[in-house]
Amino acid sequence: MIRVSEGMGELIIEGGEDGLRVLAGNLRGLETEGADDEHLHTEYFPGHFYLAESSTPAVVALREK
C-alpha cells in the first residue's frame, strides 16, 4: 500500500515482502533504463498483484540536481 500520512507529509509504503521487492525493482530500473523512462506510474487497478485498492496513485520522477 502506498499512502501519504495525515498532516505529516510523509510517503508510507507498506506491504508484503514480494510486493515490496517488485516495487523496489521497478524503482531501481527507473534509474538505469535511460532518458525514455524518467518516471514511473504506480496505481492500483482491479487484479493488481501487489497494491491494495486503497493505495494512493503515485508518480516517481527522476530529476537532475
Secondary structure, DSSP 8 states (H G I E B T S, - for coil): -EEE-TTT--EEE---HHHHHHHHHHHHHHHHS-TT--EEEE---TT-SS--TT---EEEE----
